[in-house]
Amino acid sequence: MNVPKELKYTESHEWIRLDGDDIVTVGVTDYAQNEMTELVYVELPDVGGQFSAKDEIAVVESVKSASDIYAPVSGEVVEVNAAVADDAATVNNSPFDEGWLFKLKLTNPSELQHLMAADDYLDKIS
């Protein structure tokens, strides 16, 4: 299972990458996309939307089920990845690169401290 060391992780299988001082990129982990199998639909949040940590923010649907995606931290949506809305399989094929879901501008950067390091996430899914 691919669990990049430079990322942070949530209990609900989202990954988070800090891009600068107050912007994070969010996606679903390799483990999560593998468990869901073939993704067929992604519903992304609206740019400008404000979310608190653990709010439902997006939905991914596979041939097996639908899963809510939760905001890992509080913030404002500043960008969404339209490519995954057009082709949900991008998440399966490249969950950490082309398959990212959205970017948030942090409103409470201290929330990053509550996310799991790669080793902790790997322990959780092993």
MDTraj code that builds the backbone (N, CA, C; nanometers):
import mdtraj as md
import numpy as np

residues = "MET ASN VAL PRO LYS GLU LEU LYS TYR THR GLU SER HIS GLU TRP ILE ARG LEU ASP GLY ASP ASP ILE VAL THR VAL GLY VAL THR ASP TYR ALA GLN ASN GLU MET THR GLU LEU VAL TYR VAL GLU LEU PRO ASP VAL GLY GLY GLN PHE SER ALA LYS ASP GLU ILE ALA VAL VAL GLU SER VAL LYS SER ALA SER ASP ILE TYR ALA PRO VAL SER GLY GLU VAL VAL GLU VAL ASN ALA ALA VAL ALA ASP ASP ALA ALA THR VAL ASN ASN SER PRO PHE ASP GLU GLY TRP LEU PHE LYS LEU LYS LEU THR ASN PRO SER GLU LEU GLN HIS LEU MET ALA ALA ASP ASP TYR LEU ASP LYS ILE SER".split()
xyz = np.array([
    [0.0843, -0.1176, 0.0000],
    [0.0000, 0.0000, 0.0000],
    [0.0893, 0.1245, 0.0000],
    [0.0567, 0.2194, -0.0841],
    [0.1335, 0.3418, -0.0964],
    [0.0865, 0.4429, 0.0091],
    [0.1753, 0.4802, 0.1013],
    [0.1457, 0.5779, 0.2062],
    [0.2630, 0.6767, 0.2112],
    [0.2587, 0.7806, 0.1261],
    [0.3694, 0.8759, 0.1223],
    [0.3962, 0.9398, 0.2591],
    [0.5224, 0.9438, 0.2962],
    [0.5653, 0.9930, 0.4276],
    [0.5405, 1.1423, 0.4469],
    [0.5416, 1.2197, 0.3376],
    [0.5304, 1.3653, 0.3514],
    [0.3870, 1.4136, 0.3734],
    [0.2908, 1.3231, 0.3655],
    [0.1500, 1.3605, 0.3814],
    [0.1018, 1.3344, 0.5232],
    [-0.0133, 1.3949, 0.5566],
    [-0.0862, 1.3671, 0.6803],
    [-0.2127, 1.2901, 0.6409],
    [-0.2722, 1.2217, 0.7388],
    [-0.3854, 1.1334, 0.7107],
    [-0.4933, 1.1470, 0.8173],
    [-0.6163, 1.1091, 0.7789],
    [-0.7293, 1.1111, 0.8725],
    [-0.7774, 0.9686, 0.8983],
    [-0.8547, 0.9546, 1.0040],
    [-0.9170, 0.8258, 1.0361],
    [-1.0104, 0.7805, 0.9233],
    [-1.0682, 0.8772, 0.8509],
    [-1.1639, 0.8457, 0.7445],
    [-1.0980, 0.8349, 0.6064],
    [-0.9650, 0.8197, 0.6040],
    [-0.8877, 0.7861, 0.4843],
    [-0.8725, 0.8989, 0.3818],
    [-0.8650, 1.0222, 0.4306],
    [-0.8251, 1.1328, 0.3445],
    [-0.6771, 1.1608, 0.3683],
    [-0.6092, 1.2083, 0.2636],
    [-0.4713, 1.2540, 0.2801],
    [-0.4681, 1.4052, 0.2656],
    [-0.3673, 1.4681, 0.3269],
    [-0.3543, 1.6130, 0.3283],
    [-0.2091, 1.6493, 0.3021],
    [-0.1892, 1.7415, 0.2095],
    [-0.0546, 1.7926, 0.1802],
    [-0.0557, 1.9435, 0.2019],
    [0.0362, 1.9917, 0.2824],
    [0.0486, 2.1351, 0.3046],
    [0.1210, 2.1960, 0.1849],
    [0.0545, 2.2917, 0.1197],
    [0.1108, 2.3601, 0.0023],
    [0.1288, 2.5072, 0.0358],
    [0.2362, 2.5392, 0.1010],
    [0.2570, 2.6773, 0.1426],
    [0.2115, 2.6950, 0.2863],
    [0.1951, 2.8199, 0.3280],
    [0.1649, 2.8483, 0.4677],
    [0.0225, 2.8130, 0.5086],
    [-0.0743, 2.8315, 0.4191],
    [-0.2124, 2.8149, 0.4636],
    [-0.3025, 2.7436, 0.3627],
    [-0.2459, 2.6742, 0.2658],
    [-0.3238, 2.5996, 0.1674],
    [-0.2911, 2.4509, 0.1808],
    [-0.3964, 2.3682, 0.1839],
    [-0.3764, 2.2237, 0.1839],
    [-0.4500, 2.1632, 0.0651],
    [-0.3891, 2.0581, 0.0098],
    [-0.4532, 1.9778, -0.0938],
    [-0.5026, 1.8510, -0.0266],
    [-0.6224, 1.8062, -0.0655],
    [-0.6863, 1.6914, -0.0015],
    [-0.7281, 1.5904, -0.1080],
    [-0.7108, 1.4629, -0.0751],
    [-0.7568, 1.3549, -0.1616],
    [-0.7898, 1.2327, -0.0789],
    [-0.8254, 1.1235, -0.1458],
    [-0.8494, 0.9975, -0.0752],
    [-0.7248, 0.9109, -0.0886],
    [-0.7000, 0.8325, 0.0131],
    [-0.5786, 0.7515, 0.0163],
    [-0.5836, 0.6365, -0.0829],
    [-0.4675, 0.5827, -0.1101],
    [-0.4554, 0.4650, -0.1947],
    [-0.5366, 0.3498, -0.1353],
    [-0.5294, 0.3340, -0.0041],
    [-0.6060, 0.2293, 0.0637],
    [-0.7553, 0.2473, 0.0377],
    [-0.8061, 0.3692, 0.0547],
    [-0.9490, 0.3956, 0.0368],
    [-0.9945, 0.3701, -0.1057],
    [-0.9188, 0.4188, -0.2034],
    [-0.9618, 0.3985, -0.3421],
    [-0.9567, 0.2506, -0.3781],
    [-0.8617, 0.1780, -0.3210],
    [-0.8517, 0.0343, -0.3464],
    [-0.9708, -0.0410, -0.2862],
    [-1.0123, 0.0002, -0.1664],
    [-1.1274, -0.0627, -0.1006],
    [-1.2572, -0.0345, -0.1763],
    [-1.2696, 0.0863, -0.2312],
    [-1.3923, 0.1227, -0.3034],
    [-1.3960, 0.0611, -0.4429],
    [-1.2840, 0.0215, -0.4931],
    [-1.2651, -0.0297, -0.6298],
    [-1.2937, 0.0793, -0.7316],
    [-1.3594, 0.0460, -0.8365],
    [-1.3737, 0.1337, -0.9524],
    [-1.4646, 0.2536, -0.9243],
    [-1.4044, 0.3728, -0.9126],
    [-1.4827, 0.4939, -0.8906],
    [-1.5498, 0.5363, -1.0205],
    [-1.6766, 0.5764, -1.0071],
    [-1.7538, 0.6146, -1.1252],
    [-1.8065, 0.7586, -1.1177],
    [-1.8013, 0.8191, -0.9980],
    [-1.8568, 0.9537, -0.9825],
    [-1.7904, 1.0222, -0.8643],
    [-1.7598, 1.1508, -0.8811],
    [-1.7066, 1.2335, -0.7725],
    [-1.7865, 1.3631, -0.7695],
    [-1.8401, 1.3958, -0.6520],
    [-1.9087, 1.5229, -0.6315],
    [-1.8191, 1.6106, -0.5454],
    [-1.7755, 1.7223, -0.5997],
    [-1.6814, 1.8112, -0.5322],
    [-1.7536, 1.9289, -0.4687],
    [-1.6932, 1.9917, -0.3684],
    [-1.7549, 2.1098, -0.3072],
    [-1.7454, 2.2306, -0.4000],
    [-1.8225, 2.3321, -0.3681],
    [-1.8163, 2.4573, -0.4444],
    [-1.6985, 2.5408, -0.3968],
    [-1.6281, 2.6016, -0.4918],
    [-1.5231, 2.6969, -0.4563],
    [-1.5880, 2.8107, -0.3781],
    [-1.5235, 2.8492, -0.2699],
    [-1.5773, 2.9530, -0.1823],
    [-1.6526, 2.8970, -0.0629],
    [-1.6847, 2.7677, -0.0677],
    [-1.7542, 2.7051, 0.0445],
    [-1.6677, 2.7026, 0.1693],
    [-1.7298, 2.7251, 0.2837],
    [-1.6611, 2.7238, 0.4126],
    [-1.6987, 2.5943, 0.4855],
    [-1.5993, 2.5241, 0.5360],
    [-1.6238, 2.3982, 0.6044],
    [-1.5437, 2.3924, 0.7334],
    [-1.5996, 2.3239, 0.8316],
    [-1.5285, 2.2956, 0.9563],
    [-1.4698, 2.1558, 0.9463],
    [-1.3673, 2.1298, 1.0254],
    [-1.3076, 1.9970, 1.0282],
    [-1.4164, 1.8936, 1.0573],
    [-1.4132, 1.7854, 0.9832],
    [-1.5041, 1.6709, 0.9947],
    [-1.6408, 1.6934, 0.9321],
    [-1.6629, 1.8095, 0.8664],
    [-1.7861, 1.8285, 0.7892],
    [-1.7813, 1.7409, 0.6648],
    [-1.8974, 1.6933, 0.6204],
    [-1.9051, 1.6270, 0.4901],
    [-1.8790, 1.7339, 0.3847],
    [-1.7855, 1.7039, 0.2936],
    [-1.7447, 1.8065, 0.1972],
    [-1.7558, 1.7589, 0.0532],
    [-1.7483, 1.6278, 0.0310],
    [-1.7541, 1.5727, -0.1046],
    [-1.8084, 1.4302, -0.0957],
    [-1.8358, 1.3726, -0.2132],
    [-1.8836, 1.2344, -0.2214],
    [-1.8101, 1.1646, -0.3342],
    [-1.7712, 1.0408, -0.3093],
    [-1.7180, 0.9562, -0.4162],
    [-1.8054, 0.8316, -0.4246],
    [-1.8361, 0.7908, -0.5473],
    [-1.9176, 0.6719, -0.5677],
    [-1.8403, 0.5735, -0.6530],
    [-1.8505, 0.4479, -0.6120],
    [-1.7877, 0.3402, -0.6880],
    [-1.8970, 0.2470, -0.7379],
    [-1.8563, 0.1430, -0.8072],
    [-1.9537, 0.0439, -0.8527],
    [-2.0122, -0.0303, -0.7325],
    [-1.9464, -0.0232, -0.6160],
    [-1.9909, -0.0925, -0.4955],
    [-2.0722, -0.0055, -0.4005],
    [-2.0329, 0.1221, -0.3844],
    [-2.0970, 0.2040, -0.2810],
    [-2.0641, 0.3515, -0.3003],
    [-2.1289, 0.4335, -0.2186],
    [-2.0967, 0.5767, -0.2126],
    [-2.0329, 0.6049, -0.0779],
    [-1.9357, 0.6953, -0.0750],
    [-1.8674, 0.7308, 0.0489],
    [-1.8561, 0.8819, 0.0608],
    [-1.8841, 0.9313, 0.1801],
    [-1.8646, 1.0730, 0.2068],
    [-1.7168, 1.1000, 0.2290],
    [-1.6741, 1.2166, 0.1857],
    [-1.5393, 1.2664, 0.2116],
    [-1.5559, 1.3800, 0.3118],
    [-1.4707, 1.3800, 0.4134],
    [-1.4820, 1.4777, 0.5212],
    [-1.3676, 1.5784, 0.5141],
    [-1.3991, 1.7015, 0.5502],
    [-1.2947, 1.8042, 0.5569],
    [-1.1982, 1.7658, 0.6694],
    [-1.0714, 1.7490, 0.6379],
    [-0.9756, 1.7104, 0.7413],
    [-0.9423, 1.8246, 0.8370],
    [-0.9612, 1.9461, 0.7902],
    [-0.9349, 2.0674, 0.8672],
    [-1.0374, 2.1723, 0.8261],
    [-1.0505, 2.2761, 0.9048],
    [-1.1431, 2.3851, 0.8723],
    [-1.0813, 2.4767, 0.7678],
    [-1.1665, 2.5245, 0.6769],
    [-1.1153, 2.6176, 0.5773],
    [-1.2148, 2.6489, 0.4681],
    [-1.1672, 2.7288, 0.3737],
    [-1.2451, 2.7697, 0.2572],
    [-1.1918, 2.6969, 0.1345],
    [-1.2836, 2.6425, 0.0541],
    [-1.2442, 2.5750, -0.0691],
    [-1.1957, 2.6811, -0.1681],
    [-1.0698, 2.6677, -0.2103],
    [-1.0128, 2.7654, -0.3032],
    [-0.9926, 2.7072, -0.4433],
    [-0.9998, 2.5756, -0.4558],
    [-0.9836, 2.5120, -0.5873],
    [-1.0380, 2.3696, -0.5798],
    [-1.0971, 2.3236, -0.6899],
    [-1.1385, 2.1842, -0.7015],
    [-1.0746, 2.1258, -0.8265],
    [-1.0607, 1.9947, -0.8267],
    [-0.9985, 1.9257, -0.9395],
    [-1.1071, 1.8786, -1.0356],
    [-1.1375, 1.9616, -1.1340],
    [-1.2432, 1.9289, -1.2300],
    [-1.2140, 1.8002, -1.3068],
    [-1.0878, 1.7650, -1.3204],
    [-1.0515, 1.6424, -1.3935],
    [-1.1107, 1.5180, -1.3284],
    [-1.1186, 1.5148, -1.1936],
    [-1.1761, 1.3966, -1.1287],
    [-1.3273, 1.3953, -1.1390],
    [-1.3893, 1.5122, -1.1497],
    [-1.5340, 1.5173, -1.1725],
    [-1.5664, 1.4655, -1.3120],
    [-1.4794, 1.4945, -1.4080],
    [-1.4990, 1.4477, -1.5452],
    [-1.4661, 1.2997, -1.5613],
    [-1.3676, 1.2510, -1.4856],
    [-1.3230, 1.1117, -1.4952],
    [-1.2824, 1.0626, -1.3570],
    [-1.3797, 1.0055, -1.2848],
    [-1.3572, 0.9613, -1.1464],
    [-1.2460, 0.8578, -1.1362],
    [-1.2214, 0.7829, -1.2412],
    [-1.1162, 0.6808, -1.2389],
    [-0.9780, 0.7413, -1.2179],
    [-0.9636, 0.8717, -1.2383],
    [-0.8365, 0.9393, -1.2121],
    [-0.7942, 0.9187, -1.0670],
    [-0.8908, 0.9147, -0.9760],
    [-0.8601, 0.8920, -0.8344],
    [-0.8017, 0.7527, -0.8153],
    [-0.8584, 0.6520, -0.8849],
    [-0.8052, 0.5160, -0.8763],
    [-0.6655, 0.5072, -0.9349],
    [-0.6456, 0.5731, -1.0463],
    [-0.5192, 0.5616, -1.1194],
    [-0.4056, 0.6414, -1.0572],
    [-0.4381, 0.7514, -0.9892],
    [-0.3337, 0.8400, -0.9370],
    [-0.3846, 0.9153, -0.8138],
    [-0.4102, 0.8436, -0.7020],
    [-0.4735, 0.9087, -0.5869],
    [-0.3929, 1.0221, -0.5247],
    [-0.2608, 1.0208, -0.5393],
    [-0.1778, 1.1232, -0.4745],
    [-0.1290, 1.2323, -0.5697],
    [-0.1484, 1.2151, -0.6987],
    [-0.1015, 1.3144, -0.7952],
    [-0.2193, 1.3760, -0.8698],
    [-0.2553, 1.3208, -0.9835],
    [-0.3650, 1.3772, -1.0630],
    [-0.5020, 1.3601, -0.9972],
    [-0.5140, 1.2680, -0.9000],
    [-0.6431, 1.2369, -0.8397],
    [-0.6792, 1.3146, -0.7144],
    [-0.6099, 1.4243, -0.6857],
    [-0.6485, 1.5069, -0.5699],
    [-0.7893, 1.5604, -0.5903],
    [-0.8573, 1.5962, -0.4801],
    [-0.9972, 1.6388, -0.4901],
    [-1.0168, 1.7898, -0.4812],
    [-0.9620, 1.8530, -0.3774],
    [-0.9846, 1.9963, -0.3585],
    [-0.8725, 2.0556, -0.2744],
    [-0.8684, 2.1896, -0.2739],
    [-0.7710, 2.2630, -0.1927],
    [-0.8480, 2.3544, -0.0978],
    [-0.7973, 2.3614, 0.0249],
    [-0.8568, 2.4460, 0.1278],
    [-0.7574, 2.5509, 0.1744],
    [-0.8085, 2.6721, 0.1996],
    [-0.7306, 2.7736, 0.2696],
    [-0.7642, 2.7575, 0.4172],
    [-0.6634, 2.7257, 0.4966],
    [-0.6836, 2.6959, 0.6381],
    [-0.7374, 2.8161, 0.7156],
    [-0.8333, 2.7884, 0.8031],
    [-0.8787, 2.8919, 0.8967],
    [-0.8284, 2.8635, 1.0378],
    [-0.7814, 2.7408, 1.0620],
    [-0.7275, 2.7056, 1.1932],
    [-0.6096, 2.6094, 1.1736],
    [-0.4916, 2.6622, 1.1400],
    [-0.3761, 2.5761, 1.1104],
    [-0.3385, 2.4788, 1.2223],
    [-0.3747, 2.5087, 1.3464],
    [-0.3395, 2.4176, 1.4561],
    [-0.4100, 2.2820, 1.4420],
    [-0.5175, 2.2750, 1.3633],
    [-0.5867, 2.1472, 1.3420],
    [-0.4985, 2.0444, 1.2715],
    [-0.3961, 2.0899, 1.2005],
    [-0.3053, 1.9969, 1.1334],
    [-0.2357, 1.9048, 1.2336],
    [-0.2198, 1.9516, 1.3564],
    [-0.1534, 1.8723, 1.4597],
    [-0.2336, 1.7474, 1.4976],
    [-0.3628, 1.7446, 1.4661],
    [-0.4494, 1.6329, 1.5039],
    [-0.4550, 1.5240, 1.3970],
    [-0.3836, 1.5433, 1.2875],
    [-0.3828, 1.4450, 1.1791],
    [-0.2734, 1.3414, 1.2025],
    [-0.2893, 1.2259, 1.1395],
    [-0.1928, 1.1171, 1.1572],
    [-0.0731, 1.1321, 1.0644],
    [0.0428, 1.0958, 1.1160],
    [0.1624, 1.0813, 1.0333],
    [0.1489, 0.9518, 0.9531],
    [0.2298, 0.9392, 0.8503],
    [0.2240, 0.8218, 0.7625],
    [0.2390, 0.6903, 0.8382],
    [0.3321, 0.6831, 0.9311],
    [0.3534, 0.5590, 1.0063],
    [0.2297, 0.5221, 1.0882],
    [0.1649, 0.6207, 1.1467],
    [0.0441, 0.5939, 1.2253],
    [-0.0691, 0.5466, 1.1354],
    [-0.0818, 0.6086, 1.0184],
    [-0.1868, 0.5666, 0.9251],
    [-0.1591, 0.4245, 0.8756],
    [-0.0341, 0.3954, 0.8457],
    [0.0020, 0.2612, 0.8006],
    [-0.0317, 0.1571, 0.9077],
    [-0.0074, 0.1891, 1.0332],
    [-0.0449, 0.0990, 1.1428],
    [-0.1960, 0.0763, 1.1446],
    [-0.2717, 0.1824, 1.1200],
    [-0.4187, 0.1736, 1.1225],
    [-0.4717, 0.0799, 1.0153],
    [-0.4134, 0.0846, 0.8957],
    [-0.4683, 0.0052, 0.7853],
    [-0.4040, -0.1330, 0.7728],
    [-0.3023, -0.1601, 0.8527],
    [-0.2341, -0.2895, 0.8440],
    [-0.3059, -0.3966, 0.9246],
])
top = md.Topology()
chain = top.add_chain()
for i, resn in enumerate(residues, 1):
    res = top.add_residue(resn, chain, resSeq=i)
    for name in ("N", "CA", "C"):
        top.add_atom(name, md.element.get_by_symbol(name[0]), res)
traj = md.Trajectory(xyz[None], top)
